[in-house]
Amino acid sequence: MTITHLGAKRLQGVKLDRKVDSLGSSADGTNTGITLQDNKIGTGCAFFDGSGDYAQNTSVTPLGSGDFTISCWVKPTDNEAYNHFISTYNSGSGTNWALLTVSGVVQLYVEGVGNDSSGVTLSENTWYHVCCKRTSGTVTFVINGTSSGSVSRTTNLDSGGATFCIGATVGAGGQNFKGYMNDIAVWVGRAVSDSDLQAIYASGTGIPVSSLSGYATNLTAYYPLNSNFNDSSSNSFNLTAGGDAVAQSQSKVGTGAYEFTRA
């Protein structure tokens, strides 16, 4: 399908047959059935219908057993039982790990271990800055700039060969995230400081990760999700997207967001 970009003036039907990433390169991130529209901050956003919708890459550096940070803006529109924001999946062992909500509560699922809970429930139709990080063996959630749910966890989350996925977990088609996502960043080998995560949250206003001083250090993948699924880090882990889409007018940071809905 063709990506449709709607700018700040809602110029509906303007087609972009070639996608350009936020760094200005001409490398394509494959976009299937994505419709873009003007957003809350910037000039465009996008929407997924959640019926088999996802975006994935099989080469993203695994989180491993050391420090990491996952940062994303999410706006759930339906807090059904299991809504996966971001995950990795191995065809042999299933889901390796997943950042998700369980009946609205933000949790980190780890294969063979279970779920670590933040204790924080997300309200529907509200933007949240959701982060999960590991610092010297301790996993902590930082949601809207506030730390919660710390637990000791030294497990190797994935050792490679897994599919990195946003908006779903591959192989669990009924557990797709329903809502908007924006400005996803993954650092491997770095636990981003609470003060930096608070700066990204910016008291709810939000700033793009790329506005943070030193953001590129240990940055594994960065998906602004403004007009495509391209990786704006130096690694070019562009995502391949699939599924249908319906235009919506929502997003949080930068020039667009993606909304994932459940069929």
N, C-alpha and C positions, 0 to 999 in steps of 0.2 A: 504494500500500500504506500501511498504518498503522504509525507508529512505536510500538515497544513499549519502555517504560522499566522497568528492573528496578533498584530501589533497593538500599541497603546490606543489606537483609534478604532480597534475592532474591525480591521480590514478583512472580513471573512472571505475565505476562498483563495487567498494568496498562496500559491503552491511553491514549495522549495524542493526541487528535485535533487539538490545536493546540499548536504548539511556541512556547516563549518563550525569547528569547535570554538570554545571561548578563548583559546589562545591564538585564533586566526589561521590555523592550519586548514588544509583542504581534505584532511583524512576523514573518511566517512565512518560514523557509527551507524550500524544498521538499525533502522527504525521501521517498525511494521505497525500500521494502524494507529499512529500517534497523532492526535490533533492538538495544536497549540493555540493558546488564547492569551489575552493580556492579563497580567497578574497583579498581585498586591504590591510587590516591590519589583520594578523593572518593566519589561515589555512583553513578556509572554509566558504561558504555562501550558501544561498538557494533562490529559486525562486517560486513564485506563479503565476498561469495564470489569477487570478482575476475573473474567471467565477464561482462565488459562493464560492470563497476561503476566509477563515477567520480562526481565532484562538480565542477561547473563554473560559470563566470560569464563573460560576454562583455564586461564593462565594467571589470574590474580594471585599475588604472593600470599601463601597461607599465613594465618595468624601465629601458628606454632605454639611454643610453650613460654615465650617471653612476654615482654611488655607489648601492649597494643592499645589503640584507641579507635573507636568507631563513633562518628558524629553525623547526625542527620536531623533535618527538620521534618516532622510528620504532622499531619492533620487527619486523624481517623474520622471516618464518617459513619462507621458501624463497628461497634465493639463486640463482634461475635466471638466465639470461643477461642480460636487461634488465628491471629493475624500476623504473618511474617513480614517484617520490614526487610531484613537482610539476612542471608544465610549462605552456607556452603553445603553441597550435597555430593556424596560419592555413590555411584551406582551399586557398589558392592556392600557398603555399610549403612547407607541412608544419610540422613541429615547429620553433618558433623557438628555444626553449631548454628544457632539462629537467634537473632535479636528480634523479639516479637512481643505482642501483648497476648495475655491469656485472660479473657473476659475483661479486657481493658487495662490489666496490670502489666507494666513493662517487665520483661524477664529475659534472661539469657539461657537458652537451652544448650546443653552440652551432651553429646552422645555418650552413653554409658555412665553418665553422672546424674542427669536430670536438669531441673530448672532452678536457676538462681534468681530470686525475685528482688525487684527494686522496692516493692511495697507501695509504689506510686501508681495510681489509677488515672489514665488519660480520659478526659471528657471528649465526647464526640463533637466534631465540628469546631475544634480549637487547635491552634498551632502550638506545638511543643518542640523544644530543642532537646533531643534525646541522645545521650552519649553513654557508652559503656567502655570502660578501660581496665587494663590490668597493670598494676604497679608492683613490681617485685613480688609477684605471686598473689596479690590481693586484687580481686575484681570489684570495681565500684561503678555504680550508675551515677551519672550527673544529669539531672533533668531540670531544664530551665535554670541552670546555674547552681543547683543545690545537690549536694552529694547524698546518696542513700544506698542502702542495701549492700554494704561491703561484706565480702566473704572470701576466705582463703581458697584459691583455685589455681593449682599449678598444672592442670591437665593440658596436654598438647591438643589444641582445639582442632587442628588439621595439619597433616604433614605433607600435603600436596596431592595433586591428581583429582581435586574436587572442583565442582562447578560453583563459582561465586554467583549469587543471584540476588536481585532486589525485587521487592513486590510479591515474593512468593518463596516457597522452598520447592525446588524441582522434585517431583515424585509425590508431592502431597497437594494435589490440585485443588482440594477443597479448603485449603488454609491460606489463601492469598490475602494480602493486606488490602483493606478497603479504605481509601483515603488518598490524601496528597502527600507527596514526598519532595524534598528539595535539598540541594547542597549537601550531598553525601560525601564524607571523607573517611579514609581508612589509613591509619598509620601503623606500620609493623616495626617493632623495636623501639617504640616511643609511647610513653604515657603522657599525653598532653596535660599540662598543669590545670588545676581547677580554675586558676585565675584566667588562663587563656580561654577555657571553655565558657567562663562567665563573660569574657569579652565578646565571644561569638554570639552568645545569647543576647547581650546588650540590653538587658532589662526588658526583653520581649520584642524589641525592635528588630534585632537580628542583623548581623553583618555576614557577608560571604567569608568562608574560610580563607579565601585568597587575600583578604584584607588584613589577616593576622600576621604580625611580624614573625618571620621564621617559620611560616606554615609549611614550607616545602621540605623541612628536615624530616627524613624518614617517611615522607608521604608516599604511600603505596598506590593509592588510587583516589581520584577526586572527580566526582560527578556533580557539577552544578545543576544539571537537569533543566537547563534553560531553553534549549532548542533541539537537543539531541541527547544520546547516551554516550557521548565521547568522554574519555578520561582526560582531564586537564592536567594530570600530573605528568612527569617526564617519562612515565612507563607506557603510556598509550594502551592501557587495558580497556579498549573500547568495548562496550556491551552490545550484544545482539538482542534486540527486543522482539517480542511476538505478542499477538493477541489483538483484539479489537479495541477501539477507543471512542469516547464520546467527549465533545468539547465542554470544558468548564472554565470558569473565570476565577481561579484561585491560585495563589502561591505565596511564598514567604520571602525568599532571599534571592537576589540576583535578577535574572530576566525570565524565569519560568520555573514551573514545578510539574510533577507528574502525579496524577490521581489514580489510585488503584481501587477498583470497586469489586465487590463480590457479586457474582451472577445470582 
